[in-house]
Amino acid sequence: MKFSFNYLCTLVFAIVSLTGCAQTKSSNDSSLKDLDGTIINSKQIIKGTTKLDDTDGTILSGNGSFNLQKNAKLTIDSKLTILHNKQLFFGEGEVDFLTGSVEQLNVVWFGATPNDASSDASAIQRTIDAAIHSKGVSVVYFPPGEYIIDKPLLALRDKNKNGVYDFLNLTLKGHQLAYNNPGDGKSGVSVLKANKEIPFIFGVQAARGLHIKNMVFDGFITKKFSPEDLIYKSSNQLYKQNRYAPLSAIVIDPFSSKKPKNGGYEGFDGYYTEIRASTHILIEGSAIENFPTGISITPNGETQQGDSVIINFTRFTNLVNGIVICQTQSRNIVVDKCSFGRMKYCFNSEDFGEQNGILPEVNNIKVADGVAWLYKANGNVAYGHFRNVYTEELYGIGYSVLNKQPLNFEGCVFKLRPMKDNTKQSLNPCILRADNASFIGCTFLVGGGKSNNEPIVMDVKKATFINSYLDTYPINIGKSIVNTNITDYYNSSLRKIKLNKAPWNDRKYEKIKTLKVLYDKKLNEYRFKNESSYKKGDFIFGQIALNLEPFRNEKIVTIIGQVNKVKNKTIFFESNLLEKQDKLVKIIEK
């Protein structure tokens, strides 16, 4: 042993009773009789700066623990062997674990108690703080069970307490692979449960390596969103959120150099002091449910150089937004092997923060159980690569306007939800709006056992389809209807769709809603009753394609041609109207 027994008892632990402090080579406990080290079996009071550095190790048994007085600091430079599952650290002082002392920090050591209905937030926060500031350990372990969170947990390292954030490294690790919150630690999962509305369950600022593994984040929303509400209600109608402070299970870099004038996280004013972002973040094997937003990335309204976020094998359900990306510098975000269910948007890069986020790289995900939209994006920086996405009961793929960079879809299966009979008939779906999109090896199906009385409309200016399959329902492409001059088809069933060849439905005649014109399916002509109603140069307006957000109270009427001549109650018109079409699209209030 490096220090004598009496030296450890009197100087290191400052105890009153030697016999209550420690024993060496205890003959009363056969399991310890061959061990050479310090044995602590009662609570030790720590004052000032104290170091535990027995080179032969330290054993905590019985009621062995430490009561750290205010401003005290205990440095542990001795390998700990813990023979009980009780709280180890009490009081307000700090603990610094050096290399080799422990492999991970158990939240129970700092007072967290799963499944007891009392708040565990303070105990878990102490554990996180110890992991962030310790030199030898950065892993926080959660034994199975439900931990009540009534205030946000925050990983932030301000070593000098001057508002200048230091980079940190941290791992939050649950007991085993998570699926959902089965309650009371059933199935051996580790759950952080928000028992009331809070800004976020876990936030991190300026991480240089963050790993969240096998955790369940269960929010405060108690009802399941219905598919109808997700379609017809706005995001704020579903749950009101501040642009700069989305209510999130996990928020990455919530703070910036100053709090936004019209928002920011309430109660955290003093944290808006520094621009320093996170990078190299891995979230895997986890579940996020019952929150307005699942994961928010840099919502603070200020551009920060954070990137490299990987979200893998994680389940998102019953949310308004799955993942929100809030600025252009949040790059290299990869979502792989995840599942999304019951939410309005899986990915939203338009509504929060700077409102100009970049869509992530999305691979091998499943979308089901009533998702309204795959994505919502700010078109100027949309990007977006979606590979092997499988969807069921999807209302629409998504939309972004003015995206010059192409949206790419490869090997995706879109099983679309049709409109319900006698329900909101005026809100027929427009499954995709974009300036530039390509589909390679994709399949479009409409199912669900309900009649689809309206067309599924793609509002795409430049669309390319390669080896893609279209179900029997009509899809009209290229400003709501096919324009063969701007849309390419290669080895695709979509080649069957030509300009004015696809009827709006299977009826022989279909009334054009904006003009008294009938489309004759057999003759491929538009006919009208009053020849004097039209003259050369008039524009023929086609099917109304609604704005993708119905609550915006507007409709977009698209042009299908310009009258060339009128003869025998037949309109002949030119269809190559791409340049004019952009200028002549009209907005009509409902």
MARKEMI-337382 format. One record per residue: z, x, y of N, C-alpha, C in turn; residue in one letter. Coordinates in steps of 0.1 Angstrom, whole numbers, plus 5000, padded with zeros to 4 digits. Each point is the difference from the previous one (the first is absolute). Last residue first. Example, Ala and Ser with C-alpha at 12.3 -4.5 7.8 and 13.67 -1.06 7.14 Angstrom:
! residues 2
507151284978500050095011500849925011s 499950034943500049915012500050095012a 
***
This chain:
! residues 590
448944075303500149894991500249875008k 497350425021501449954998500049894990e 496350405004500249855002501449974997i 496450445010501449964996500249865004i 495350314987500849915010501449974994k 495650384997501049944992501049925010v 496350295013499949865001501049924991l 499350495004500249955014500149855000k 499150234959501350055005500349945014d 495749924981501049924994501450045005q 495950235011500349885008501249934995k 498450374975500550045013500449885009e 498249904956501350085000500550045014l 496349704979500749985013501250095001l 495749834969500550145003500650005014n 497949614979501350034995500650145003s 496349575019500250144997501450034996e 497549514995500750095008500050144995f 498249444999499650134995500850105009f 500549454987500350115009499650134993i 498449464996500450124993500250115010t 498149545007501450004998500550124992k 495549995015500349904990501550004995n 499450395029498849934996500449914989k 501650425036500549874995498849924997v 501450575007499149885003500649884994k 502550405004498750065003499049895003n 505750065001498849914998498850085004v 504350254981499549955013498749934998q 504850114967498650025004499749955013g 504350004979499250034988498550025004i 505350055023498649965002499250034987i 505549865008499150114999498549955000t 505449885018498749944995499050115000v 505649974998498950085004498749944994i 505349825017498950014989498950095005k 505749915011498750025004499050004988e 505250005004499449895006498650025006n 503550274976499550045013499249895006r 502049974956500949975011499550055014f 497850104957499849865005500849975012p 498050464984501349965002499949855005e 496050224991500850024988501549965002l 495849755025500850135001500950014988n 495949714990501250005007500550145003l 495049804994500950094993501350015008a 495649634996501150065008500950094991i 494649914993501349964996501150065009q 495450035023500349974986501549964998g 496049995042501350054996500349954986f 495450125031500649914990501350054996i 497150055048500650074989500649894990f 495550005035501349964998500650074988d 495550065014501050095006501449954999g 496149654996499850144997501050085008k 501549514992498850065005500050144997k 502749494989499950144999498650055005y 501549544999501250075002499950155000s 496549664992500250055014501350075002s 498849794959499250125002500350065014e 503249704968499349995013499350135003n 502349954958499549875003499249995013k 500450434965500849945010499349865003f 500350464962499349885006500949945010r 499250494971500949935008499249885007y 498950274952499749985014501249935006e 498750124952500550115008499649985015n 499249704961499050055008500450125009l 503149794970498750024992498950065008k 504349895020500150104990498750034993k 501049825049499449954988500050114990d 503149885046499350104992499549954987y 501149785051500249994986499250124993l 502249875052498950054993500450004985v 502149915048499649894991498850054992k 504050335020498749935004499749904989l 503950264995499950015015498849935005t 501250034953501149945007499750005015k 496649954958500450115008501049955011i 498949784951499949985014500650135007k 497549934952501250045006499949995015e 497549824950500050025014501450045005y 499549964954498650025004499850035015k 504550154974499349885004498650035005r 503450334986499049954990499349875004d 501950355037500649964987498849944992n 498950255037501450005003500849954988w 495350234991500549885007501550015002p 496150394996501249954994500649885008a 496150245013499749964987501349934994k 499350235044499849855000499749954985n 499950515002500249925012499549864998l 501450234956499150045011500349915012k 502250154948500249935013499150065010i 500150174956499549875000500249925013k 501850444990498650005005499449865000r 504450124983499949955014498650015005l 501450184958499649864999499949945014s 499050524991501149915002499549864999s 497950465003500449964987501249915000n 499250135046499550094990500649964986y 499349845056500549964986499350104990y 501149935058499350064989500649964987d 499449845055500949994988499250064989t 498249935044501250085002500950014988i 495949755003499650125008501250095001n 500149564980499550104991499750135007t 503649615009498950065007499550124993n 503449544990499450134996498950035010v 504449745015498849974992499250124998i 504150025024500249884993498849954992s 500050435021500349905011500049864994k 499350274964499250055012500249905011g 500549814951500350135005499250045012i 501949584964499050035010500550125008n 500849754949500650095011498950035009i 500849604959499350085010500850085009p 501049884947500249955013499350085010y 500150124953499049895004500249945014t 501750514991500149884992499049895005d 499350545004500449895007500149884991l 500050584998499849874994500549895009y 498050555004501149915002499649864994s 497750465008500449964987501249915001n 499250155045499450084990500649954986i 499549865056500549964987499250084990f 501149995057499350064989500749964987t 499849855056500650004987499150064990a 500949905056499350094991500750014987k 501449675029498850035007499150104991k 503649614986499850145000498750035006v 503249594985499550035013499950155002d 500349624958500250145004499450025013m 501849544972499150075010500450145001v 500149554966500850125002499150095009i 499649454999499550134996501150115002p 501449494989499450075011499550144995e 502349684972499049925007499350075011n 502750094952499750075013498949935007n 503849844961498750005005499950085013s 503650124961499849905010498650015006k 502150294965500049864995499849905011g 500150505000501249935003500049864997g 496050385016500749934989501249935004g 495450355012500949905006500549914989v 497950545007500249884992500849905008l 497350525002500549895008500049874992f 499850584993499849874994500649895010t 497950565001501149905003499649864994c 497850485004500649954987501149905002g 499050195044499450074989500749954987i 499349895056500749954988499250064988f 500850075058499250024988500849964988s 499749935059500850004987499050024988a 500649935058499450094990500850004988n 501149725037498750045004499250084990d 503649604990500050145003498650035006a 503249604974499450025012500050155003r 500949624956499950145006499350005013l 501149594976500750104992500050145005i 500149495018499050105002500750134994c 500949434992500350155000498850085004p 501349495017499350064989500150165001n 502249585024500350145000499450074987l 499849525011499350085011500250154999s 502249684971498650024996499350085011q 504949884987499550095010498550034997k 501549734963501050085007499350095010t 498049704966500749925009501150085007n 498450264960499449875004500949935009d 500250544997500549884993499249875006k 497950514998500849915008500549884992m 499250464974499249915008501049915009p 500650524982500649874999499149905008r 498450474974500449945013500549864997l 499350504977500149864995500649925011k 497750504995500649915010499949864994f 499750554985499849864995500749915010v 497950545002501049905003499649874994c 497950475003500649954987501049895002g 499050235044499450054988500749944988e 499349985058500649934989499350044987f 500550155056499550024987500849934989n 498750015057501049964990499450014987l 498250295044499949894990501349984992p 499550145052500150074987499949894990q 499949845042498850084998500050084987k 502449535018500250124993498750084997n 501049575025499550125007500450134992l 502949604986498849985008499750145006v 502749794954500050095011498749995008s 502849754954499150005012500450115009y 500549774945500650065012499050005011g 500349774954500150154999500650055012i 501249504983498950075006500250154999g 502549674974499349915010498850085007y 502250074949499950065013499249915009l 501449984951500649915010500050065014e 499450384968499949864995500749915011e 497850554993500749895007499849874993t 499550584997499849884992500849895007y 497750525011500949895004499849874993v 497950485001500649934988501149915004n 498850265041499450034987500849934989r 499150055057500749924990499350024987f 500550205053499450034988500849924989h 499750065057500349914989499250044988g 499750025057499850084988500249914988y 500849915050500449944987499950094988a 499750015052500550114992500349954986v 498249715033499550125005500450124991n 501449534992498750054995499650135005g 504849804987499350035013498750064997n 502349694962499850135006499549995014a 502149754951499749975014500050135008k 499749834943500450095012499649935013y 500149774957500250144995500450095012l 501149465000499050105003500350144995w 502549604986498949945009498950105002a 503249934956499950095011498849955009v 502349834954499949945013500050105012g 500250134952501149915004500049965014d 497550464988500149874994501149925006a 497350524996500449905010500049864994v 500050574985499949864996500549915011k 497950544998501149915003499649864994i 497750475003500649954988501149905002n 498750275043499550024986500849934990n 499050115057500749914991499350014986v 500850255051499250024988500749914989e 500949855051500250114990498950014990p 499649845053500349954987500150114990l 501250055052498950034991500449944986i 501749855053500250084988498850014991g 501449805046498850074997500150094988n 503549765027499049904995498750064998q 504550185013498850025009498949914996e 504349834981499950135006498950015010g 499249614966501250065004499850145006f 496649684982501049925007501150075005d 496150174972499649955014501249945008e 499350164952500050125009499749965014s 501649824948499849955013500050125010n 499849824944499950125009499749955014f 500949684966500450124993500150125009c 500549485016499250125000500650114991y 501949564999498849975008499050125000k 503249884957500150055014498849975008m 501349994948500649905009500350065014r 498950374965500049864998500749925010g 498050524980500349935012500049854996f 500350544976499749864999500549935012s 498350544986501049915005499549854997c 497850464993500749944989501149915004k 498650295040499450014986500949934990d 498950155055500749904993499349994986v 500350365045499449964988500949904993v 498950275050500949914993499349944988i 498650335037500250044986501149914994n 500449995051498850024992500450044985r 501649835050500649984987498950014990s 499250025047500450134994500749984987q 498649635029498850084994500450124993t 503349575002499450095010498950084993q 502949664978500049965014499450105010c 500549754947499750135006499749995014i 502549704957499450005014499850155004v 500749684952500150135006499350005014i 501049584978500450104990500250135006g 500649515024499250114999500550104989n 502049585002498949975009499050114999v 502949904957500150065013499049945009l 501149984948500649915010500350065013n 498950374966499949864998500849925010t 498150524977500349935013499949854997f 500650504970499749855000500449945014r 498450524979501049925007499649865001t 497850454985500749924990501149925006f 498550335035499550004987500949914991n 498750215052500749894994499549974987i 499950425039499549954987500949894995i 498750305048500949904994499349954987v 498750345039500350024986501149914995s 500050095053499049974990500550024986d 501050025059500549994987498949954990g 500650125052499250074990500749994986q 500049645044500850114994499250064989q 499849635045499250074990500950124995t 502049535017499650135006499450084989e 502049564994499149985012499650145006g 502849874959500750025012499149995013n 499649974948499749885008500550025015p 499250284953499950035014499749885009t 500049864953499750145002499850025015i 502449634962499450025013499850155003s 500749634956500150145005499350015013i 501049554983500550094990500250145005g 500549525027499150114997500550094990t 502249595008498849975008499050114998p 503249914959500150065013498849965008f 500949954950500849915009500350065014n 498750374963499949854999500849935011e 498350494972500349955013499849865001i 500650444962499649865003500549965013a 498650494969501049925007499549855002s 498050454983500849934990501049915006g 498350345036499549974986501049934992e 498650275049500749894996499449954987i 499950465035499649944987500949884997l 498350365043500949894996499449944987i 498750375037500350024986501149914995h 500250025051498850034992500550034985t 501649805054500350034986498750034993s 501450065055499649904990500250064986a 501650025055499950094988499849914988r 501249975055498849974992499950104989i 504549795029499250114994498749954994e 503749725019500150135007499050104997t 502249514987498750025005500050135010y 503949814979499350084991498650035004y 503449725023500350145001499250094991g 499749524998499550055013500150155001d 500949644964499750144998499450065012f 501249534995501250074995499750154998g 495949684997501249975007501250084994e 494750144999501149954992501249995008y 495149945022500850104994501149944992g 497049815045500449994986500850124995g 497549945043500049864994500550004986n 499750415025500549905009500249864994k 500450454970499049925007500649905009p 502550464990499949874994498949925008k 499850544994500749905008499749864994k 498750404978500850065011500649905009s 499449834950499150095008500850065012s 500849734947500450035014498950105006f 500149824954500249895008500150035015p 498650234952499950045015500149885009d 499649824955499850145001499850035015i 502449594969499250035012500050165001v 501149574962500050145003499150025012i 501049564990500950064990500150155002a 499049685043499450074988501150044990s 498349745049501249994991499650054986l 497750165047499949914989501250014991p 498950165049501250004991499849904989a 497050075037500450134998501250014991y 497949585010498950094998500550144997r 503049584987499650075012499050104997n 500849534973500450145001499550065013q 500849494970499750075013500550145000k 498249674960501250075004499750085012y 497049654986500750034987501350075003l 497349925036500549884995500750014987q 497950375019501249975007500549864996n 495950144981501150094996501349975006s 496749594996499950145005501250084995s 498049574973500950045010499850145005k 497449794964499849925012501050045012y 499950234955498649985005500049945014i 504150054977499450145002498649995006l 502249604987500650065012499450145003d 498749784961499549935011500550065013e 501550174958498750045004499449935012p 505350064997499049934993498650055003s 505050265000498949955008499049934991f 505350034989498750054997499049955010k 505350085012499149904994498750084997k 503850225019500549934988499049914994t 500450485031499349885000500349934986i 501750445014500849885003499349875000f 498850474969500349955014500749885001g 499450444965500049855000500549955014d 498250464972500449965013499849855001f 500550404958499649865004500649985014v 498650474971500949925008499449865002m 498350454979500749904991501049925008n 498450405028499649984986500949894994k 498450295047500749884996499549964987i 499850465034499749944987500949884998h 498250375041500849894997499549944987l 498950425035500249984986501149894998g 499850155043499050094994500350004985r 501249655044500250054986498950104997a 501349715042499850144999500350064986a 501949545004499450065011499850154998q 501149484974500050154999499250055012v 502749524977499150065010500150154999g 501449514972500050145000499050055010f 501049544998501050044991500150165001i 498749685043499450074988501150034990f 500849715038498750065004499350064988p 503249594989500250135006498750065004i 502449514980498950065008500550135006e 502649874956499749935013498850075007k 501650164958500749874999499949925013n 497350414972500349965013500649865000a 499750394960499849865004500549985014k 498450394962500650005013499749865005l 500250214947499549905011500850025013v 498750214947500850035011499449925012s 499949914943499350045012501050025012v 500549854951500350135003499350055013g 500249554978498950094997500150145005s 503449695024499349974987498750094999k 503349975037499850114993499349984986g 501049655034501250064993499750124991d 495749745013501349975004501150074992g 495050045002500549904990501449965003p 495850225029501449995000500549904990n 495450294993500549915010501550005000n 497450354979499049895000500449905011y 501050564985500449875006498849904999a 502150474973498849945006500349865004l 504350294997498849994992498949925007q 504150155023500350034986498850014991h 499550125053500649894992500250044985g 499450305048499749984986500849894994k 498350285048500849894996499549964986l 499750475032499549924989501049884998t 498450405041500949904994499449934988l 499750385046499549984986501049914993n 498750135056500949984989499249984987l 499850205056499349954988501049994988f 501749945051499650114991499349934988d 500849835053500149984986499450114992y 502549905049498850084994500149994985v 503449825029498949925000498750074996g 504550184999499550005013498749925002n 503150164962500449885006499650005015k 499150324963500850045012500449885008n 497549944960501050104997500950035012k 497149604982500250055014501150104999d 496949694966500750125000500050055015r 499349524968499650075012500950125002l 499249534969500050144997499450075013a 502549504991499150085007500250154996l 501149434989500250134996499050095006l 501949495017499050104996500550134995p 502949554994499550085012499050104995k 502149724969500149915011499750075013d 499550034943499750075012500049905012i 501850064945499849925011499850085013i 498950094946500750055011499749925012y 499649964943499549955013501050055010e 498750254951500849895006499449965014g 500050484967499449875000501049895006p 500150505019500249944987499549865000p 498450395033500649875000500149954986f 499450505030499849924988500849875001y 497750425031501049905000499749914988v 498750535017499749894992501249905000v 499550465019499449905008499649874993s 503050525000499649884993499449905010v 501850445013499650024986499649884992g 501550055048499050114998499550014985k 501849565032500450104990498950104998s 499649605028500650125006500450114991h 498049584985499150065011500650135005i 502549754968498850054994499150075010a 503849775015500450124993498850074994a 499349585021500350115010500450134993d 499349624973498750055005500350115010i 503849784983499350084990498750065005t 502349715028500750124999499450094989r 498349575005499650085011500750135000q 501249694968498750054997499550095011i 504149775006500150104990498750064996a 500049655031500750125006500150114989s 498149574987499250085009500650125005a 501449634969499950144995499350095010d 502849484998499050095005500150144995s 501549584969500450065013499050105005s 499749764957499849915012500550055013a 499750204954501349955004499949915012d 496750294974500249874994501449955004n 499550535007498949894997500649874995p 501950405033500449934988499049894997t 501050495032499249884997500449944986a 501950415022500749875001499149884998g 499250494994500449985014500449865003f 498750154957500950115004500549975015w 496549744979501449954996501050115005v 495350085004500649925011501449954997v 497950464982500149874996500749915011n 497050484998501149935006500049864995l 497950474976499849885008501349945005q 499950424977498549985000499649885008e 504350355008499749884993498449995000v 502050415012501249924999499849884992s 496650345012500750024987501349914999g 498350115049499150014988500950034987t 502649765040499150114999499350014987l 502349605032499850054986499050115000f 503449755037498850084999500050054986d 502649595031499950084987498750075000v 503649755040498750034994500150084987e 503649625024499450135001498750024993g 503049605004498950015009499450145001e 502649724957500250055013498850025008g 500250054946500549905009500150065014f 497750104947500150045014500449885009f 499449964952500550135002500350045014l 499749534966499650065012500750145002q 499049854950500749945012499550075012k 499450064949499049935007500749935012n 501250474969500349865002498949945009h 500350474987500349934988500549865002l 497050445022500749885004500249924987i 498850525020500049924987500949885003t 497550405033500949894998499749944986l 499350515024499449894992501049904997k 500150285045500550014987499449894991s 500150065049499250114995500550034985d 500749635043500150014986499050114995i 502749845048498850064995500250034985t 502149665041500250074987498750054995l 502549835049498750034993500450084987k 502349665043500150094990498650034993a 501149685036499650135004500250114989n 502849584990499050005011499750145004k 501749964951500549955012498950015011q 499649954946499650095011500449935013l 501449984946500149925012499750095012n 498850014944500250075012500149905012f 500850024941499149965011500550085013s 501549874945499650115008499049965010g 502749764964499849955014499550115009n 499250074950501149915004499649945013g 497550444995500449914990501149905005s 496350435013500649895006500349904989l 498950565004500049874992500849905008i 497150505010501149915003499949874993t 498250564997499849865000501349925004g 499250494998500149954986499849845000d 500250265041498850044993500049954985t 502349805046500450054987498750044992d 500849825048499050104995500550074987d 500849625043500350004986499050094993l 501949935054499050044990500550004986k 501049805055500550044987498850034990t 501749865055498950064992500650064987t 502849605024499250125005498950044991g 503349724974500050015015499350125004k 500849664954499350115006500049995015i 502749814952499849985015499350135005i 500049774949500450125008499649975014q 501149724951499350005013500650115008k 500050054946500649915010499350015014s 499150274960500249874994500849905010n 497150514991500649925010500149854995i 499150554984500149864995500749925011i 497250514994501049915008499949864995t 498850414966499549955013501249925007g 498350154949500750095010499549965014d 500549764947499250025013500850095009l 501349824956499250124999499250035013d 502849614994500950114997499250134999k 498849525009500050105011500650134996l 499749604973498650025004499950115011s 504249854981499350084991498650035005s 504549905027498749944998499250094991d 504350135013500249864998498849934997n 500450465012500349994986500249854997s 497150275040501049904997500149994985s 497850335033500150004986501149904995k 500650015048498950084994500350014985t 501149645044500450074989498950094995q 501649715048499150054991500750074988a 502149705036498750055005499150044988c 504749844998499049895002498750055004g 503650304994499849944987499049885001t 501550235040499150084991499749934987l 501149775048500650024987499050084991s 499049915045501449995001500650044987v 495150175020500749894993501550015002i 495450235014501149975009500849894994a 495950244984500249855000501249965009f 498650464997498849935000500249855001v 503750315001499150025011498849914999l 503549984967500750005013499050015011t 498549994954500849885002500650005015c 497450384984499249875001500949895004l 502250404992499250015012499149875002y 502650054960500949975012499150015013n 497950124959500349865000500849965013f 496750415004501149974991500349855002s 495050205006501249985007501249964990f 495850104982499950085012501249995008k 499649974945500049925012500050095012m 
***
